[in-house]
Amino acid sequence: MANTTSAHLVVRGIDIDVSYKNIKHLHIGVYPPLGRVRVAAPVRLDDDQVRLAVVQQLGWIKRQRDQLRAAERQSVREMVTGESHYVWGVRHRLKVVVRPGRTHFEVEGHNLLLYTPADVTPERRRALLDRWYREQLRRCLSTLIPTWEKQLNLSVPKWSIRRMKTKWGSCNRATRHIWFNLELAKKHPGCLEYIVVHEMLHYLERGHGRRFVQLMDQHLPDWRARQAQLNSAPLAEEAWS
C-alpha cells in the first residue's frame, strides 16, 4: 500500500487535517469528542481542491460540531453516588462519603471517593473535581515534559492547563508556550504523552504536513494508534450504566 501524505488546512477558522490516499472519493469526517475535522482525499487532488470541497460542506460540518458540543453540555454531573467519572482512561464509579471536614477526592480501586460535608453544593463539588483533575494532570506533565525535553533536545519554557473546546493541546511558536486541555486527565496516559510530543514538535514544524508526520513517526512510532484512542474516547460527561 502506498504511503499517505498529510496536510493541515484552515478553512473559515476551522482546522482541517488532510490525508492524501490512493482512494477514489473524498471523505470528510467530524470526530468526537471535540469536533476535529479530518479529510481523506484522493492523491489526484491538491490543497485548493480539498479546501473548496470543505467549503461546500461547511454547513454540515458546523452542524456536526454543534451537536457534539451540545451533547457535552447536556450531561451535567450532579456529583452523587452512582455517577461515572473517567480518571486516566479508566471508568470510576463516584461514591459520596458525607462527613465533616475538608472536601477531597481519592481513588480506591474502580471507585472515585468524594469526602464532603453535606452542605457542599453540586456546583462546588464540580469545581473541586476540576481542581483535582488539574492536580493529576499537572503532576503527570511535570514528569512527561522533562523526559521529552531530553529526548527531543528541546526546552519548554512555559506550559499551562486550561479548558479547550476544540483542541487537546495548543502551541504558540512565538512564545513557546504550550497549553494542555484539562480533559486529558480523563484519558489514557498514552494519549497525554502523544499530545506532549505533538505540541513540542510544533517547535520544529508549524503545520501537520509531511515533515511533521516524519518527525512524529521518528519519535513516537505508534502515534496514530494513540491519536485514534484519544479521539474515540467518551465525551466529557458520561452517565453510569
C-alpha positions as CSV (number, residue, x, y, z in Angstrom):
1,M,0.0,0.0,0.0
2,A,1.4,3.4,-0.9
3,N,2.3,5.8,1.9
4,T,-0.1,8.6,2.6
5,T,0.8,12.2,2.7
6,S,-0.7,14.7,5.1
7,A,-1.5,18.4,5.2
8,H,-3.1,20.9,7.6
9,L,-5.5,23.5,6.3
10,V,-7.5,26.2,8.0
11,V,-10.9,26.9,6.3
12,R,-13.1,29.7,7.7
13,G,-11.3,29.4,11.0
14,I,-11.7,25.6,11.3
15,D,-8.6,23.4,11.4
16,I,-8.7,20.6,8.9
17,D,-6.3,17.6,8.9
18,V,-6.0,16.1,5.4
19,S,-4.6,12.7,4.4
20,Y,-4.0,12.1,0.7
21,K,-4.5,8.5,-0.1
22,N,-4.9,6.1,-3.0
23,I,-8.7,6.3,-3.0
24,K,-11.4,7.3,-5.5
25,H,-13.6,9.7,-3.5
26,L,-13.1,12.4,-0.9
27,H,-14.4,11.8,2.6
28,I,-15.0,14.3,5.4
29,G,-15.4,13.3,9.0
30,V,-16.1,15.2,12.2
31,Y,-14.9,13.3,15.2
32,P,-15.7,13.3,18.9
33,P,-15.2,14.4,21.5
34,L,-14.1,17.9,20.3
35,G,-15.3,18.0,16.7
36,R,-11.9,17.6,15.0
37,V,-12.4,17.6,11.2
38,R,-10.4,15.2,9.1
39,V,-10.5,14.7,5.3
40,A,-9.3,11.6,3.4
41,A,-8.7,12.8,-0.2
42,P,-7.5,11.2,-3.4
43,V,-3.9,11.9,-4.3
44,R,-5.0,13.5,-7.6
45,L,-6.5,16.4,-5.7
46,D,-4.5,19.4,-4.4
47,D,-5.0,21.6,-1.3
48,D,-7.1,24.1,-3.1
49,Q,-9.5,21.5,-4.4
50,V,-9.8,20.0,-0.9
51,R,-10.4,23.4,0.5
52,L,-13.2,24.0,-2.0
53,A,-14.8,20.7,-1.1
54,V,-14.7,21.6,2.6
55,V,-16.2,25.0,2.0
56,Q,-19.1,23.3,0.2
57,Q,-19.7,21.1,3.3
58,L,-19.2,23.8,5.9
59,G,-22.9,23.9,6.9
60,W,-22.9,20.1,7.6
61,I,-19.5,20.3,9.4
62,K,-20.7,23.1,11.7
63,R,-24.0,21.2,12.5
64,Q,-21.9,18.1,13.5
65,R,-19.6,20.2,15.7
66,D,-22.6,21.9,17.3
67,Q,-24.2,18.5,18.1
68,L,-21.0,17.3,19.8
69,R,-20.8,20.4,21.9
70,A,-24.4,20.3,22.8
71,A,-24.1,16.6,23.9
72,E,-21.3,17.7,26.2
73,R,-23.3,20.4,27.8
74,Q,-26.5,18.4,28.2
75,S,-25.0,15.9,30.7
76,V,-24.2,17.9,33.8
77,R,-22.8,15.9,36.7
78,E,-24.9,16.1,39.8
79,M,-21.9,14.7,41.9
80,V,-23.9,12.0,43.6
81,T,-23.2,8.3,44.3
82,G,-23.6,6.2,41.2
83,E,-22.3,8.6,38.5
84,S,-19.3,7.6,36.4
85,H,-16.1,9.7,36.0
86,Y,-13.0,8.8,34.0
87,V,-9.6,9.0,35.5
88,W,-6.6,8.3,33.1
89,G,-8.9,6.4,30.8
90,V,-10.5,4.2,33.5
91,R,-14.2,4.5,34.3
92,H,-14.7,5.0,38.1
93,R,-18.0,5.0,40.0
94,L,-18.4,8.0,42.2
95,K,-19.1,7.2,45.8
96,V,-20.0,10.2,48.0
97,V,-19.0,9.9,51.7
98,V,-20.7,12.6,53.8
99,R,-18.7,13.6,56.8
100,P,-17.3,16.8,58.4
101,G,-14.0,18.2,57.3
102,R,-12.3,19.2,54.1
103,T,-13.9,18.2,50.8
104,H,-11.5,16.0,48.8
105,F,-11.2,13.1,46.3
106,E,-9.5,9.7,46.5
107,V,-9.2,6.8,44.1
108,E,-9.9,3.4,45.6
109,G,-10.0,0.6,43.0
110,H,-12.6,1.5,40.5
111,N,-14.3,3.9,42.9
112,L,-13.7,7.7,43.0
113,L,-14.4,8.6,46.6
114,L,-15.7,12.1,47.4
115,Y,-15.4,13.0,51.0
116,T,-17.5,16.1,51.7
117,P,-19.7,17.8,54.3
118,A,-23.5,17.5,53.5
119,D,-23.9,21.3,52.8
120,V,-21.4,21.5,49.9
121,T,-23.4,22.2,46.7
122,P,-23.1,20.3,43.4
123,E,-21.6,23.3,41.8
124,R,-18.8,23.5,44.4
125,R,-18.3,19.7,44.2
126,R,-17.8,20.0,40.4
127,A,-15.4,22.9,40.8
128,L,-13.3,20.9,43.3
129,L,-13.3,17.9,41.0
130,D,-11.9,20.1,38.2
131,R,-9.2,21.3,40.6
132,W,-8.4,17.6,41.5
133,Y,-8.2,16.7,37.8
134,R,-5.9,19.7,37.2
135,E,-3.6,18.4,40.0
136,Q,-3.5,15.0,38.5
137,L,-2.6,16.4,35.1
138,R,0.0,18.8,36.4
139,R,1.7,16.0,38.3
140,C,1.9,13.8,35.2
141,L,3.0,16.6,32.9
142,S,5.7,17.6,35.4
143,T,7.3,14.2,34.7
144,L,6.5,13.8,31.0
145,I,7.7,17.2,29.8
146,P,11.2,17.0,31.2
147,T,11.5,13.4,29.8
148,W,10.7,14.6,26.3
149,E,12.8,17.7,26.6
150,K,15.8,15.4,26.9
151,Q,14.7,13.0,24.2
152,L,13.9,15.8,21.7
153,N,16.7,18.1,22.8
154,L,14.1,20.9,23.2
155,S,13.1,23.2,26.0
156,V,9.6,24.0,27.0
157,P,9.8,27.4,28.9
158,K,6.2,27.6,29.8
159,W,3.1,25.3,29.8
160,S,-0.3,25.7,31.2
161,I,-3.6,23.7,31.6
162,R,-6.9,25.1,30.6
163,R,-10.3,24.0,29.2
164,M,-10.4,24.0,25.4
165,K,-13.5,23.2,23.3
166,T,-11.8,22.1,20.0
167,K,-8.2,21.2,20.7
168,W,-6.4,18.7,23.0
169,G,-3.4,21.0,23.0
170,S,-2.0,24.2,21.5
171,C,1.4,25.6,20.9
172,N,2.4,29.3,20.4
173,R,5.6,29.0,18.5
174,A,6.5,32.7,19.1
175,T,6.4,32.5,22.9
176,R,7.0,28.7,23.0
177,H,4.0,28.4,25.4
178,I,2.1,25.1,25.3
179,W,-1.4,24.6,26.6
180,F,-3.0,21.3,27.5
181,N,-6.7,20.6,27.7
182,L,-7.9,19.8,31.2
183,E,-9.9,16.9,29.8
184,L,-6.7,15.0,29.2
185,A,-6.7,13.9,32.8
186,K,-9.6,11.7,31.9
187,K,-7.9,10.0,29.1
188,H,-5.3,7.2,28.9
189,P,-1.8,8.4,29.9
190,G,-0.5,7.3,26.5
191,C,-2.8,9.9,24.9
192,L,-1.4,12.6,27.1
193,E,2.1,11.6,26.0
194,Y,1.1,11.8,22.4
195,I,-0.2,15.4,22.9
196,V,3.1,16.3,24.7
197,V,5.2,15.1,21.8
198,H,2.8,16.5,19.2
199,E,2.9,20.0,20.6
200,M,6.6,20.0,21.3
201,L,7.3,19.0,17.7
202,H,5.5,22.1,16.6
203,Y,8.6,24.0,17.8
204,L,10.3,22.4,14.8
205,E,7.4,22.4,12.3
206,R,4.4,24.7,12.2
207,G,1.9,22.6,10.3
208,H,0.9,18.9,10.0
209,G,2.5,18.2,6.6
210,R,4.9,15.6,5.5
211,R,7.8,16.8,7.6
212,F,5.7,16.9,10.8
213,V,4.4,13.4,10.1
214,Q,8.0,12.2,9.6
215,L,9.0,13.7,13.0
216,M,6.1,12.0,14.7
217,D,7.0,8.7,13.1
218,Q,10.6,9.1,14.2
219,H,10.0,10.0,17.8
220,L,6.7,8.3,18.6
221,P,6.1,5.5,16.1
222,D,2.7,4.4,17.5
223,W,1.3,7.9,17.5
224,R,-1.5,7.1,15.1
225,A,-2.9,4.4,17.5
226,R,-2.7,6.9,20.4
227,Q,-4.4,9.5,18.3
228,A,-7.2,7.1,17.4
229,Q,-7.6,6.1,21.0
230,L,-7.8,9.7,22.1
231,N,-10.4,10.7,19.5
232,S,-12.6,7.6,20.2
233,A,-12.7,8.3,23.9
234,P,-16.0,9.2,25.6
235,L,-17.2,12.7,25.8
236,A,-16.6,14.8,28.8
237,E,-19.5,13.7,30.9
238,E,-21.0,10.2,31.0
239,A,-23.9,8.7,33.0
240,W,-23.2,5.4,34.8
241,S,-25.0,2.4,33.3
